[in-house]
Amino acid sequence: MSLTDADLLSMQEVRTLLHKATKAQEIYSHFTQEQIDAVCQAIADAGVAASEKLAKMAQKETGFGIWQDKVLKNVFASKTVNDRYKGLKTVGVIDEDPENKTIDMAVPVGVVAGLIPSTNPTSSVFYKSIISLKSGNAIVFSPHPNAKKCILEAIKIASDAAVQAGAPEGLISGMTILTLEGTDELMRNAETKLILATGGGAMVHAAYSSGTPAIGVGPGNGSAYIEKSADPAVAVKRIMDSETFDNGTICASEQSVIAEDANKEEVHRELEKQGGYFLNAEEKSKLAKFLLRADDTMNPQIVGKSVARLAEMAKIDVPAGTRVLIVPDTVENVGHDDPYSREKLTPIMAYYEVADCEAAAALTKKLLLNEGAGHTAILHSENQQIIRKYAALVPASRVIVNTPGALGGIGATTGMDPALTLGCGAIGGSALSENVNPKNLLNVKRVAVGLCELDDVKRDAGVADTLASSTDDRQQLVDELVRQVLAKIQ
């Protein structure tokens, strides 16, 4: 592999940033809980203050989504995230069990490498900065090239706020010379202690293959199952609100709708009533040509685009007021070659009809194993037994019930931890199955005081006599060997 000047400059920049971050984190590791909380509060306040500016920058630079919705994401990633963890202890003794005589102490991991996607660029900077610094760590970012300008501005705002609140320089920083070799250096360098990766499958795979401990997440491909006990009008409203939020760029957003035979006519009617346009076979074929690239990955040109732009690209006519393009599909079609059964991150949803809950769960499983294993499934139901049954059957780390999937999955409309990095568990190739939070970026040192003596353990195990007998036998052998050695010496 030949390296260009840009590659070498990028690698050197990374090493410099990591050296500064390591020194800054060493100083920061001695901060009190109150000092750390003050730094995080300052970052959160700065994120809120710059939320509109950064939202407009992100939309203009990437062409993804709706800037007004990005404002809300920036506020969520700064204020909401910080508010949730204000009372969380992350310094010194964080737990103590007097009965079992154990003490848990928080230990920062050190320097975190933060990989930032183009779909949630500025909001991810504030979210990852806050959870990293809340845990006593430093963070060095690798921005997505297609969102470099807005990400670097967000990094500067977060860093300046931290320094003004008393944090050392270099605690938050980001690469400015962007190359794959530079990002690879960031992930593999010995000064990087943990990788927090959000992005495409190739980047997440590279993070896990780097040899550095990593927390990575895969794609989402959540289906929204409307069970017959649900109110179709309410369920569809939640789905449409979710799928149109920032034009579907949140990974927990609905990628398909599943109706039952018992309610399919009502669901179909409500989807049309609330702005869904069902494509015919010809329109479906036209649109499909723009979804997948030659390398079998989703075309980034469709991500976060408006329905009008999608229709223009595919040269199809859609009624005024259309909010989401809906594509009738079949269970048999689900597969990697069918773009509608994969994650699209734009206002396009596949539509399926099934017999009952078992069939819906089987279809959801097929969809998730096709893409999005372990990520998210969405259910609309008033039947508690069905809710538990469906949740037990689907291979998802989060099952979102009676709420918009996008906002529910990240913890904005549910009690889940607020996060923009959503673990997919072992089935999805992720180290975690939860919404990533400050506790995941800490090591825990455990102090344990003895509760009993060895003789007590032997007695409780019922082997004291046996052990004593075997010990006597061994001692006799040792004594005999000693006598023989002494006899030879004499």
N, C-alpha and C positions, 0 to 999 in steps of 0.2 A: 504494500500500500504506500503510495507516494503522498506526502503531505505538502500542502500549499502554504504560502505565507500566512493566509487567513487561518488555516488550521493551527499552525504553530502559535500564532498570536492569541488565538482563542484558548488554547491549552495553557499558555502562560498566564493569561488573564485569570483563568479559573484557579490556578495554583496561588496566585496573588490574593484573590478573594478568599480562598480557603484559609490561607495563613492569617489574614486579618480577622476572619470570622472565628478562628480557633483562639486567637489572643483575646478577642472581645468576649467570647463565651466563657473563657477562664475567669475574667473579671465578673461577668454577669452571674456566674455560678455561685457567687458569694452574696448576691442580692437577697434581701429578706422577701417574704411573701408580700408584704405591703409595697415594697419597691417594684416588684415584678407586676403586681396588679395595677400599679400606677402607670407603668409603661404600656401595658395592654390596653388600659383605658384610653390613653393618649392615641394609640394607633386606631382604636375603634372610633374615637371622636373625629380623627382626621379622615377616616374612611367615609363617615357620614357627611362631613363637610364637602368632600370632593366627589360625592356619589354621582351627581348629575354630570359634572365635567368629565369624569372618567367613563361614564356610560355613553356619552356622546362620542368620545374618542374611540371607544371600543367598537361601537356600531359603524362608525365611519371607516375605521381601519380594516375591519374584518368583513363588513357587509352582512354580518349575522344579526338576526333578531331585531328587537324593538328597544330603542334606547330608554324609553320610559320604564320598561320592565327591568332593564339592566340597573336602573337606579335602585329599584327595590332589592335586587340581588346584592348590590354593593352594600346597602344598609343592613340586609340580612347577614352578610358575611362579616360585617364589622360589629355593629351594635348588638344584633341578636346573638351572635356567637359569643361575644364577650360577656353579655349579660348572663348567659346560661352558666358560664364557668367562673363568674366572679367569686363565688364562695368555695370553689374547689381548692383544696390544699394540694400544693405541688412542691412545697419546699420543706425540707426536714422531715420530721415525723408526720406521716399522713394517716396512720392508723395504729391502734394499740389494742391488744386483747389481754387484759389483766388476768383473766381466768386461765388462758393457755400460755401466758407469759411470752407473747410475741410482739414485736414492734416492726412496723413497716416504714422504711425511710425512702423518700423520693431521691432519685439520682438522674440528672439530665443525661441524655444520650450524647450530647455534644453538638456537632454541626450537622444540620439536616440539609439535604439537597432537595429543593422543591421544583418539580417539573410542572409547568403551567400550560393548560390547553388554550386553544383559541376560542372555544365555545363559551367559557366563563373566565375570561382573562383577568380583569381587574378584581373581580370579587374573589377569585381564588387566591390572589396575592394577600388580601387582607385576612381571609380565613386561615391560610397556612401560616402567615406571620403570627397571628394571635395564638393559635394552638401551639406553635413551636416555642414562642417566647414565654407563654404561660407555663410551659414545662421546663423553663430554664435553658433553652437551647438557642443557638444561632441558626440562621437559614440563608442559604445561597440559592438563588433562583436561576433556572434555565427557561427563559421565555420561549413561547412558540414563535417562530419567525413571522407568521402571518399576523401576529398581534404584538410585535416587539415594542412599538412606540407607546401604546397605552399601558402595557405591562411594566415597562421601565418607569413610566411616570407614576404608576401605583406604587412600585417599589420605593421610589424616591420619597413619595409622600409618607409611606409607612416608616421608612428609615429616619426621615427628618423628625417625625413625631416621636419616635422612640428615643432619639438622641436628646431632643428637647426635654423629655421626661426623665433624663438622667442615664439612659443606657449608653454603653460605649459605642464608638464609631465602628462600623463593620459588622454589627450584629445582624443587620438585614442588608443584603446586597444582591445584585443580579448581573449575569453575563450581558455584555453589550456586543461582543463579537461572537455571533451565533454560527457554530458549525457542529456537525455531528461528532467530530473528534473532540471538540471542547466539552460537549455534554457528556461524552463517554469518559473524559478525564474527570469531570465532576462526579460521576457515579462511581468510578473505580479508585479515585484517590484515597489514600489511607486517612486523610484528615476528614473525609466524609464518613460519618458514623451511621447514617440512616438515610434512605431515599424515600421521599413521599411523592409518588408518581401518579399523575392524573393525565390521561391523554390516550392516544391511539394504542391499539394492541401491540404494535411493534415496539413502541417506546416502553410500554409496561413490561414486555418480555425482556427487553434489554436491561431494564432496572433489576429484574429478578436474576438475570444472568451475569450481573456485574461482579458478584462476589461480595457486595456490600449488603447488609440487611436492608430489606425494602418492604414498603407497604404500597401495593399497587392495586388498581381496580380495572376491571374490564368493561366492555360495553354494556349498556342496558338494552332491554328489548321487551319492556313490560307490556303485558296485555291487560285490558280492562274487561273483566267478566261481569256482566249485568245479570245477576241471578233473579229468578222470577218474583222473589219477595220484595225486590227493590222498586222504588218509584222511578220509572224510566225517564221522566222529565228531569228529575233532580239528578239522577246518575249521569245523564247525557250532559247536563249543564256543567257538572264537575269535570267531566272528561274534556269537553270543549274548552273550558276555561284553562285547563292544564295544558292541552296541546297547543293552544294559541299563545300561552305565556312565553314571551321572548321567542316566539315562533318555534317552540319545541326544542330549544337547545339544551335543556336540562336532561341528563341521562336517565332520570326516573320517570320521564314523561311517557304517556301512553303511545305505543307503536301500533296497537291493534285493539279492536273491540270485539268481544265475544257475546253474542246474544243466544238465548235459549229458544227452542221451538215454541215454548209457552208464551214468550213475550217478544219474539222477533219482529212482529208487525208494528208493535208500539215503539220498540227501540228504533227501527228503521224510520218510522214516521218522525220521531223526535230528533233524530240525527239530521234529517232534512230540514225540519222546522227550525232548528237552532244553528243552521249555517253549514251543514255538511253537504257536499256534492258527491254523489255516487257516480264514479266513472263507468262508462260502458266498455266493452271489450276492446274497441279500437283506441279509445282514449287511454285505457290501461296500458296497452302495448306501446303507444307513443311515449307516455311518461316513463315507462320502464327503461327506455333507451338512455335516459339521462341519469339514472340512479346509480348504476354500477360502472366502475372504470375497468379498463382491460386487465388490471391486476386483481380484480375481484373485490376491491374495496369500494366503499360508498363514495360517490363523487362529492367532494367538498363544496362544489359549486351550488349544491341544492340545500346545504345545511343552513338552517335559520332563515330561509327565504320566505317571503310572503306568498300567499296563494296566487296572487296576480303574477308574480315573477315566475313561479313554477309553471303556471299555465302558459305564459309567454314562451318559456324555454321549450315546452313540449308542443307548442302550437295547438292548444286545445282551448275551446271556449267554455267559460264557466259563468254561471249567473252572478249578477251583482250581489254583493253581500256574502259571498261564499267565504267561510272561515277555514274549513279543512277539506282536503280532498280525501275521499273515502273509496277504497278499492275492494270490491267483493273478491274474496279469495276462498280457497278450499283447504281442508286439512291435508289433502294429498299433495298440494303444491308446496307445502312448507319445506324449505331446504335452502342451502347456501346459494343456489342459483336463482332463487325467487327473491328479488329485492324487497318485496312487500312484506316478507316474513322476517325481515332483519331490522336492525336499528337504523332509523332514518334521520332523526333529529331535525325535523322540519314538519310543517303541517300536512302530513300525509299519514293516514292510518289504514291498515288492512281491516277487513270486516269479515267475521266468521259467524256461522250459525251451527249450534250443536244441540244435542238432545237434552242434556241435563248436567248436573254438577260434575259427575265423574268424567263425562266427555269434555267438559270445559277444562278440568284439571289436566287431563291427558293432552289436550291441545296446548295448554299453557306450558306444560313440561316439554313438549316437542318444540315449541317456539324458543324457549329458553335454552334448551340444549343445542338448538340450531345456532343461536347467538344470544349472549346475555345470561349464561348459566350463573345462578347464584345471586343475581342482581335484585330485581323487583317484580312483583306481581300486584295487580290492583283488582279489588273486589268490591262490588256494590251489592249489599244484601242486608236484610233485617233479620235473617234467620241465624241465631247464634250457633246452632249445630253445624249449619252449612259453612259458616265462617271458619270454625275450627277444623272441619273436615277438609275444606279446600286448602287452608294454610298448611295442613299436614301433608298434603299430596304434592304441592308444587315445589320445585327446586329453586326457591328464592330466599334470600337472606332477609328481605323485608316484604311483608304482605300489607299493602296499604288498603284500608277499608273505609268506604264511604267518605272519600275526600279526593281532591285532585292529586293524581300520582306524582307530578313534578314537585309540587309544594309539600306534599305529605312525605315523600321519600327523603327530602333534605331536612325535614324536621320543622318546616315553617308552619304547617297546619296540623301537625301531630306532636306527640310527646317524645318523639325520637330525638337523639342528640342532633343539634343543628350542624350540618356539614355539607361540604361540596365534594368530598371524597367518600364514596360509598363502597364499603368492602363487599366482596362477592363470595367470601368463604373459599374453602378448599375446592369445591366443585367448579368455581369460577377462576381458579388459579390465583386466589388472593390469600394473603397471610391472615386477614381478618374478615369477619362477616358483619361487623357493625359499622355504624357511621363513625368515621375516624375523628377522634377527639384528643384533648391534651393527655389523657391517661395513656393513650397508645404511644406517646412519644417520650415516655418516662421508663427508666429501669427502676425496679423496686428492690431495695436492699432489705433483707429480713433478718431481724435479730431474734433468736429463740433461746430462752433460758431453760436449763434442764428441769424436767418435772419429776424425774425418778432416777434411781440407780440401776446399774446393769442387773444386779440381783433381782430387782423388782420386775424387770423385763422378763428374766428367765422364769420367775415364779408365775407371772401372768400368762406366759406362753405354755406353762405346764411342762417345761423341759428342764427344770432346775436339777432334778436328780440325775437325769441322763447326762447333762452337761458336766455335772460334778464327777460322775463316774468316768467319763471319757477324759476329763482333766486329770484325774488321779492316775489313769493308765499312762497318759503322756508324761506325767511327772516321773513315774517309775522308770520309763525308758530313758529320760534325760539323766536321772540319777545314775543309772547303770552305765551310760556312756561316759559320764564324768569319772566314775570309778575306774573304768578301763583306761582312760587317758592318763589319770594320775598314776596308775600302776606302771605304765610304760615310762613315764618320766622318772619314777623312782628306780 
